[in-house]
């Protein structure tokens, strides 16, 4: 008599549980983020995802088709989360430059830190494909336009130059990634981004200097 029979254990493995498509998609995205976190973005292939998720390759290919499709799905999810956080914070903020700049700086940095060190790798991987680069630029343009609308009321008769907005976005990415890597603290990243935003608006007003009444009023030091 075999050991399986003596112990009463089944000889066949348990069948895989079939998940509804939406639940399976959620599981695959969660596992993909975990792979990026544990092994790096270079290891994030559809084959590796099927192994870690415990599903067959056709299941993964049915959801994402290609590795760029998977990367695009991860980036879209990150962007949607960032947009929701920022929209809610802007809606609850006071109509002042200090409050709006605080919201933009805090929301951007916090979302990157919430996702973790893997998001810089995912975003960097987007540059490897013209299609993915186009998706990234579209979302960046939408973020810049949101910031322009939120900050324009504080420019007087001036307008915020597109170059300044793109420079602000570059600073937001660099500072957030530095905080995620531990090179600077989250507070330092938020404060520096706040100063960058306020200085940009000041230049748009024609003054070119940081308004004195906004210095140290962001309230970021304790966040």
C-alpha positions as CSV (number, residue, x, y, z in Angstrom):
1,X,0.0,0.0,0.0
2,X,1.4,3.4,-1.0
3,X,2.1,6.2,1.5
4,X,-0.6,8.3,-0.2
5,X,-3.2,5.5,0.5
6,X,-2.0,5.0,4.1
7,X,-2.2,8.7,4.9
8,X,-5.5,9.3,3.0
9,X,-3.9,12.0,0.9
10,X,-5.0,12.4,-2.8
11,X,-2.4,11.5,-5.4
12,X,-3.4,14.2,-7.8
13,X,-2.7,17.9,-7.2
14,X,-5.6,20.3,-6.5
15,X,-7.0,21.7,-9.7
16,X,-6.4,25.4,-10.4
17,X,-9.3,27.6,-9.3
18,X,-10.9,29.4,-12.2
19,X,-11.2,33.1,-11.5
20,X,-13.5,35.6,-13.2
21,X,-11.6,37.5,-15.9
22,X,-11.6,40.7,-13.9
23,X,-10.3,39.0,-10.8
24,X,-7.6,37.2,-12.8
25,X,-6.5,40.5,-14.4
26,X,-6.2,42.0,-11.0
27,X,-4.1,39.0,-9.8
28,X,-1.8,39.2,-12.8
29,X,-1.2,42.9,-12.3
30,X,-0.5,42.4,-8.6
31,X,2.0,39.6,-9.4
32,X,3.6,41.7,-12.1
33,X,4.2,44.6,-9.7
34,X,5.7,42.0,-7.3
35,X,8.1,40.7,-9.9
36,X,9.2,44.2,-10.7
37,X,9.8,44.9,-7.0
38,X,11.6,41.6,-6.3
39,X,13.5,40.9,-9.5
40,X,13.6,44.2,-11.4
41,X,11.7,45.3,-14.5
42,X,14.0,43.3,-16.9
43,X,12.7,40.1,-15.4
44,X,9.1,41.1,-16.1
45,X,8.2,38.9,-19.0
46,X,4.9,37.2,-19.8
47,X,6.6,33.8,-19.3
48,X,7.9,34.8,-15.8
49,X,4.5,36.2,-15.0
50,X,2.8,32.9,-15.8
51,X,5.2,31.1,-13.5
52,X,4.8,33.4,-10.6
53,X,1.0,33.6,-11.0
54,X,0.7,29.9,-11.3
55,X,-1.2,30.0,-14.6
56,X,-0.5,28.9,-18.1
57,X,1.1,31.2,-20.7
58,X,-2.0,31.4,-22.8
59,X,-3.9,32.9,-19.9
60,X,-1.3,35.7,-19.5
61,X,-1.1,36.3,-23.3
62,X,-4.9,36.5,-23.4
63,X,-4.8,39.5,-20.9
64,X,-1.7,41.4,-22.2
65,X,-0.7,39.9,-25.6
66,X,2.8,41.3,-25.4
67,X,5.4,42.5,-22.8
68,X,4.8,46.1,-23.9
69,X,1.1,45.6,-23.4
70,X,1.8,44.5,-19.8
71,X,4.1,47.5,-19.2
72,X,1.4,49.8,-20.6
73,X,-1.2,48.2,-18.3
74,X,1.0,48.8,-15.2
75,X,1.7,52.4,-16.2
76,X,-2.0,53.1,-16.8
77,X,-2.8,51.7,-13.4
78,X,-0.2,53.9,-11.7
79,X,-1.4,57.0,-13.6
80,X,-5.0,56.3,-12.7
81,X,-4.1,56.0,-9.0
82,X,-2.1,59.2,-9.1
83,X,-4.9,61.1,-10.9
84,X,-7.5,60.0,-8.4
85,X,-5.3,61.0,-5.5
86,X,-4.5,64.4,-7.0
87,X,-8.1,65.2,-8.1
88,X,-9.4,64.5,-4.6
89,X,-6.7,66.6,-2.9
90,X,-7.3,69.5,-5.3
91,X,-11.0,69.4,-4.7
92,X,-10.5,69.6,-1.0
93,X,-7.8,72.2,-1.1
94,X,-8.1,76.0,-0.4
95,X,-8.0,78.3,-3.5
96,X,-4.5,79.6,-2.8
97,X,-1.1,79.1,-4.5
98,X,0.4,77.6,-1.4
99,X,-2.3,75.0,-1.1
100,X,-2.4,74.1,-4.8
101,X,1.4,73.7,-4.9
102,X,1.4,71.6,-1.8
103,X,-1.3,69.3,-3.3
104,X,0.7,68.8,-6.5
105,X,4.0,68.2,-4.7
106,X,2.6,65.9,-2.1
107,X,0.3,63.9,-4.4
108,X,3.1,63.2,-6.9
109,X,5.7,62.2,-4.4
110,X,3.3,60.1,-2.3
111,X,2.0,58.2,-5.3
112,X,5.5,57.2,-6.4
113,X,6.5,56.2,-2.8
114,X,3.2,54.2,-2.5
115,X,4.0,52.2,-5.6
116,X,7.6,51.7,-4.6
117,X,11.0,51.5,-6.3
118,X,9.6,49.5,-9.1
119,X,7.7,52.4,-10.8
120,X,10.9,54.1,-12.0
121,X,11.9,50.9,-13.7
122,X,8.5,50.5,-15.4
123,X,8.5,54.1,-16.6
124,X,12.1,53.7,-17.9
125,X,11.1,50.6,-19.8
126,X,8.4,52.6,-21.6
127,X,11.1,54.4,-23.4
128,X,12.1,51.2,-25.2
129,X,9.1,51.2,-27.5
130,X,7.7,54.1,-29.6
131,X,4.2,53.0,-28.8
132,X,4.9,52.9,-25.1
133,X,6.7,56.3,-25.2
134,X,3.6,57.7,-26.9
135,X,1.4,56.5,-24.1
136,X,3.7,57.9,-21.5
137,X,3.8,61.3,-23.2
138,X,0.0,61.4,-23.5
139,X,-0.4,60.9,-19.7
140,X,2.4,63.4,-19.0
141,X,0.6,66.0,-21.2
142,X,-2.7,65.4,-19.3
143,X,-0.9,65.8,-15.9
144,X,0.7,69.1,-17.1
145,X,-2.6,70.4,-18.3
146,X,-4.2,69.6,-14.9
147,X,-1.4,71.5,-13.2
148,X,-1.7,74.5,-15.6
149,X,-5.4,74.7,-14.8
150,X,-4.9,74.5,-11.1
151,X,-2.1,77.1,-11.0
152,X,-3.2,79.6,-13.7
153,X,-5.5,81.6,-11.4
154,X,-2.4,82.7,-9.5
155,X,-0.5,84.1,-12.4
156,X,-2.4,87.4,-12.7
157,X,-2.6,88.3,-16.3
158,X,0.4,86.1,-17.1
159,X,0.4,82.5,-18.5
160,X,2.5,79.6,-17.4
161,X,4.9,78.7,-20.2
162,X,4.9,75.1,-21.4
163,X,8.6,74.9,-20.9
164,X,8.2,75.7,-17.2
165,X,5.5,73.0,-16.8
166,X,7.7,70.4,-18.5
167,X,10.6,71.4,-16.2
168,X,8.3,71.0,-13.2
169,X,7.4,67.5,-14.3
170,X,11.0,66.6,-14.8
171,X,11.7,67.8,-11.3
172,X,8.8,65.9,-9.9
173,X,10.0,62.7,-11.5
174,X,13.6,63.1,-10.4
175,X,12.8,64.1,-6.8
176,X,10.2,61.3,-6.4
177,X,12.6,58.7,-7.7
178,X,15.4,60.0,-5.5
179,X,13.1,59.7,-2.5
180,X,12.0,56.1,-3.6
181,X,15.6,55.1,-3.8
182,X,16.4,56.6,-0.4
183,X,18.8,59.2,-1.7
184,X,16.7,62.0,-0.2
185,X,13.7,62.0,2.2
186,X,10.1,62.3,1.2
187,X,9.9,65.6,3.0
188,X,12.9,67.0,1.1
189,X,11.4,65.9,-2.2
190,X,8.1,67.5,-1.4
191,X,9.6,70.7,-0.2
192,X,11.9,71.1,-3.2
193,X,9.0,70.4,-5.6
194,X,6.8,72.9,-3.8
195,X,9.6,75.5,-4.2
196,X,9.9,74.6,-7.9
197,X,6.2,75.0,-8.5
198,X,5.9,78.4,-6.7
199,X,9.0,79.7,-8.4
200,X,7.5,78.7,-11.8
201,X,4.3,80.6,-11.0
202,X,6.3,83.6,-9.9
203,X,8.1,83.8,-13.2
204,X,4.7,83.6,-15.0
205,X,3.6,86.7,-13.0
206,X,6.6,88.5,-14.4
207,X,8.3,88.9,-11.0
208,X,10.8,86.2,-11.5
209,X,11.3,85.7,-7.7
210,X,9.7,83.6,-5.0
211,X,6.9,85.5,-3.3
212,X,8.0,86.1,0.2
213,X,4.6,85.4,1.8
214,X,4.7,81.8,0.4
215,X,8.0,80.9,2.0
216,X,7.7,78.1,4.5
217,X,3.9,78.1,4.3
218,X,3.5,74.7,2.5
219,X,3.3,72.8,5.8
220,X,5.3,69.9,4.2
221,X,8.0,69.6,6.8
222,X,5.9,67.3,9.0
223,X,4.5,65.2,6.3
